[in-house]
Amino acid sequence: MPGGRATPDRGFPPHTARMVLDEAMLVPDLTDDLLSVRAVDRCGGAVVFVGDAWYILSDGEAVLASGVLSNTSVVGSVNESENCVLKVPPVTASARAASPHMDGEAELWYRRFNHLGLENLKRAVGMVDGIPSTEADAKRVPGTVCVPCVDGKMARSPHHRSTTITTKCEFVHTDVDGPLTASLGGSVYFVILMEDSTGFIMATPIKSKGMVPDVLKARIKQLKTLTGLKVKRARHDGAKEYVSRDPQAWYEDKGITSEKTAPYSSQQNGKAERANRYIMERVRAALLDAGAEEELWAEALSSVIHVLNRSPKAGQDVTPLEALTGRRPDVFRVWESRACALKPKQQQRKLEPRTDVGRFVSYTVGGQAYRILEDDSNKVFERRDVLMEETSSKAIKMTSIPGPASTLFLTGQTDGDKEDGAMDTLDAEAPRGDE
């Protein structure tokens, strides 16, 4: 009945006590007891949920005075409609700052010690003469902030690596790196797209950042072609090439959520940033290993991406290529190896050499042929039938080892189960120099 009184037991045996609840109602058909948290609050109490247990405290004012609520990050209020309204603080408030004001005379000692932390201020009572013993019980004033401490001590909160598990093609990361030395095709930047769940990477050399929207559209469409799945989210650093009107309209048309990181917080796009770093490390190592010119970075990039997608990745039992497409990769060759490429029959002459000689620089779209940089013309051509001479590094002097100094391979293709269009990297520019 309305206005009744209930006296349930609280706690767990053997530590139980009788609790009295006023304004209780008896509902015979109700199978479970219901407690109104709002009613407890009106009666001056407090309800706290911690772990798998909840607690009713008889004195809510004591909870406020204890300072335990000073560590809360989100505060709510109840409006006239009995709805709970959350007051989420701005992002900067989540950064690590200083302690709130001290209570009473402790504020003076706090300033004398140049804004020393509360716990160390309490310890100073037993170490420094002249401090009243009462300061050992100093307390913070809930809901206050020491502005000088915030201005002088505030630091950024740590960026933790995400542990969220995504499904295939649900989430992609993208970023642009450069400028670099102009490549054979005139590119000075490259844009990457990484599929989150498998770590599969696509990289494209570009001449200007204005080409990013078109490259991004092509790569996302390519992922859909390879997997049959739509990309749902794309994260980037918010640079103008990603947030201009054209790409934003395309995202909306395709139902893709565009996620922009906070300003000056590249860590929020950490996967793409780390990918850029280790891709550039591999490209530098390839150029140095082969003693190649810097303008060949785009060709080295193509080879690096080809190999990365066919290399073991932490936390996966298969390579990124197999994880994304289901196709098991085949072997690949040492970048910048000497290569003898068989000429097409139409170009062969009876008394002329049947091969063009050059250096292997990358793989073609789909990995069905090799791209060779010809010695005489310094132009890149594509061949299927190539004889590779994989010699030791030009940058490292190897000790003499008995046996042949090099290994020859006559091969026609890699990743034999690949379909046309299953590429790792494509060039967005018309010249053939950086494909």
N, C-alpha and C positions, 0 to 999 in steps of 0.2 A: 504494500500500500504506500501511497505518497507520504513523505514525512516520517517514515519508519526508521529503524536503526538496525544496522547489521554489525555482527561482531565475529568476523572470520579470524582464523589463526594465520599468522604470518611467519615466514622463516621455514626452516627445515629441521625436523627432529634430529637431535634433542634440543636444538636452539629455536624454540618457538615462543611466540608471545601473542596475546590477544589484542586485536586492533578494532577500534570502534569507528564505523562509518555512518554518518548522519545522512538524512534525506535519501534513504534507500527505498527501492521499490521492489515489491514481490510480484514476479511474473511466473505463474505456475507452469506455463508451457515452455518456458525458456530452458534450454538444455545446458547452457553455459552461463557462468557468472560474467557480467560485464561491469567494467569500472571506467568511469569518466575521468580522464586525466585533467580535463578542464575543471571538473567539480573539485578535485583535490586541490588545484591551484587556487580556486575561489576560497577554499577553507584555509588558505595560508600554508599549504603543504607543497611538496615537490615530488615529482616522479622522475627517476633516473633509470635509463636502460644501458646496461653495460654487459657485453658478451651475451650469454644465454640467460641472463637474469635481469629482473627489474626490481627497483627499490622505491618504497614510499617513505619520504622524509616528512616529519611532522612540522618542521620549521623551515619554510622556504627562504625567509630572510637570512637565516644562518648560512644557507647555501650561497646566497649572493655575497655575503660578507666574507666568506672563507677565501674568495679569490679563485676558486677552482674553475669558474667559468671564464676566467681571463684568457684561457688557452683555446677557446672556441674560435673556429674560423668562419662559421656561418651562424647568424642570429636571426630568429624569427619573431613575429608578433602576431597577435590575434586581433582581427578587425571586428567591426560591429556585426558582421554577418557570421561570426564565429569561425571564419576561415583563417588558416595559418598562412602568413605571408613571410617568405624568407627574404632576408636582407643580405645579399651576397656582396662582400667587399670587393673593391676594385682589385685588379691583378697585382698592382704594386703592393697591396697590403699583405699579400702572401709571401713577399720577400722577407728575409730574416731581418728583424729590426731590434731595437733595444727594449728594456723593461718599462712598464708603466710607472707613474708617479709613486713615491713612497708615502706612507701614512704618517701624519704628525711631524715630530721633530726629525724623524728619519730622513725627511726630504732635505734638510739642511746638511746632515752628514753625507748624504748621497752626493750633494753638490761639492762638499769639501773634498770628497774623495774622487772628484772628477768623473762622476757618473759611473762609479763602480757598481758591479752587479749586486743584487740583493743578498745572495748567499755569501759572497765574499765580504759584504758590508757587515753581516752578522758575525762572521768569523773575526773581523777586525776588533770586535769588542774585547776579546781575550788576548789580543796581540798589541794593541796600541793604548797607551794610558790616556785618560781624559774623556773617553767615550762612555756615556751613561750605559749602565748594564741593561736598561730598558730597550736599547737599540737591538739587542739580541733577539727581540720578539717583533722586530719591524715587519710590516706587511705592506703589500702593494695595494693601491687603490683600484678596484675593479673598474674597467671601462675607460681608463685614462691612458694616455701615451705621453712619454717624455719627448717632446718635439726636438730639442737639441740632440738627443741620442739618435732619433730617427734620421735627422739630417746628417749627423756625423758618422754614424755607424752602419747605416743600412747597407745590406749586401744582397746579391741575387740569391734566390733559392736554387738548390741544386736541380739539375735536369736529370731525371731518372729515365733509363731506357724503358720503352713501352714493352709490356708483357702480353699485350692483346694478341690473340690468335685470329688471323683473318683467313678467309677462304680464297680460292684461286680467282684472280682478277677482281676481287672486291676492292683492293686498295693499291694505288701506285704512287711512287715518289718521283719527282722530277726536279732537275736543277741544271744550271748552265755554268760552264767553267771556261776561263779564258780572261783576257786575250793571250794568244800564243803566237809564235812565228807563223807567218803565212804559209800554208801548206801548198802542195803542188796544184791543187784546185782553187787556191785562194782563200781557204777557210782559216779563221782565226779563233773561233769558239767551237765548243761542242756541247750538245744537250743530251742528257741521259734520261732514261725512263726505267725505273726499277719496279718490278712486280713484287709486292710485299711478301706474299706467302711462300714463294719459291726462290726469291733472290735473282730471278732472271733479269738481265740488263740489256737494254738497247741503247746505242750511242750513235749520234749523228753529227759529223762536222758541219758547221754552218759559217757563212761569211759575215752575218750580222745577227744581232739579237731579234731583229724584226722578223726573222724566219722561224722563230720558236713556235708561234701558234700553229703554223702549217705542219711543222714537224710533229708537234704533239698530237694533232688530229690524226696524222698518218700512222703514228706508232700505236695509239689507242685502238684505231681500226684494225691494225695488224694483230694486236693481242686478241681481239674478238675473232679474227679469222683463224688464228692458231688454236684457240681454245673453244670457240663457240659460246663464250661467256662475255657479258658486258662489264665494263669497268664501272664501278659505282662511286669511288672517291679518288680524287687526285690532290696530293699535297705539294705545295710549292712555297717559295719564300716571299711571295707577294710582289715580286718585281713587275714593272709595268708591262713587260712582254707577256706576263701571265694573266694580268687583270684588266687588260684593255677591253674595249667593248666587244670586239670580234670573238675572242676565246670565251668570254663570259656567256655570250649568247649561244655559242656552240655547246658549252657545258649544260646549259638549261635545256637546250633542244634534245640532247642525248641523255638527260636525266642523271648527269654526273655532278656530285657535290664537290665544289672547289674549296679546298681547305688551305687557308693562308696562315702562315706562321706569324707570331707576334713580331713587331719591329725589333730588329737587332737580336733576334732569338733564333739563330740558324740551327741551334741544337734541337729545336722542335721538328726539324726536317733532317734529323741526324743520319738516317740511313742513306739519303742521297748525298749528304756532305761527306760521309765516310767513303761512299762508293767513289766520289770524285777523287778523294785523296789516294786510295789504293789503285785506282785506274791510272792516275798520273804517275804513281810510283812504278807501276809496271811498264808504262810507255817509256819513261826515262831509262829504265833498266834495259829495255829492248833496244833503244837507240844506242846506248853506250856499249852494250854487248856486241852489236853489229858494227860499231863505228860508223853509224849512218848519219846523214845530214838531218838537221832539225826540221826541215820542211817535209820530212817523211813522217811526221808525228801522226797525221791522220791515217796513214796506212798502218802504222804500228798500233794505233787505237783500234782499228778494225780487227786486227789479229788478237789483241789483248782481250777484247770483248768476246770474240769467238772462243778463246781458251777459257776465260772465266766461266762462261756458261756451261762448259764441259769439265769443270774442275770440282772437287769435293767442296762442300759448304758446311759449316758448323751447324749441327742440329738436324741434318738431312742425311738419309741413307742413299740418296741418288743425287745426280748432278742437277743444277737448275734447269737445264734443257729437258732432261727426262721428267723432272717434276712438273714442268709446265705442259709439255707436249706428249709425254709418254714414249718418246723416241730415245733409244740409247745411243750415245755419241760414239764416234769412231776416233782413231788416232789423228794427230795433227803434226805439223812440221815446225822446225826451228825457223823463226822469223829471220828474213834476210839471207837465207841459205842460197848458195849458187844454184841456178836452175837452168836446165836446157829444155826448152819447150818445143814440142814437135809442131812444125808449120802445118797449116791446113793443106790438103792435097792440091787445092787450087793455086797455092802460092809456091809450091815446090818446083824447082828447076833441076834438070838432069844432073848438072855438074856442080850445083851449089849445095852448101850445107843444108841439111833437112831440119835444122833446129835454129831457134832464136835463143840467144844467151842473155841472161840477166839475173836479177835477184828476186826471190819470192817475197812479196810485201803484204799480201792479204788474200782473203778468200772471196769468192763471188757470192752473189745472192743465192741462198740455199746451200752453199758449200759444195756445189757440184763441180767447181773448177778453181783454178788458182789465178791470182793476179800477179803478173811478172813485170818488174821495172827493167826495160831493155837497156843494155849498157850503152849502145851507140846513140840512140835517140833520146834517152832519158824519159821515154814515154811508157805508160802502163798499158799492157795488153792482157787478155785473158786466154788461158789454154786449159784443156782438160788433161792432155797427156804430157806430163812433165817429169823430168829426171832430176831429183833433188840430191845435192851434195851437202849434207849436214855436217859441217866442220866444227871444230872447237871454237870457242869465243875469241874474237879479235882483241877483246879488252883484258883477257886473262891469259897469262903465259902458263901453259900446262907443262908439267914435268913429262919427260918422254916415257911413253908406255909402249911395250912391244905390241905389234899388231898394226892393222891399217889405220891411217890417220883420219879417214872419213868413211861415211856410209852412204851408199847410193840407193835411192828408192825410185822405182818407176810406178807411178800411181795415176789413177784417173779421177778419183772422186773421194769425198769424205762423207760421213753420215749417210750411208747408202739408203737408209729408209726415209730420207727427207723428201718432202714434197716441194714443188716449186713455190717460192714465196716465203719459206720458213727461214727467214734471215735474222741475223742478230743486229746488223747495222746497215743502214742505207744512207746515201748522201742526198741532201735536199737540193743540191745545186746541179746545174746542167752539165758542167765539165765532168769527165770521167776520172779526174785525178784522185778523188778521195773516197770513192765508193767503198 
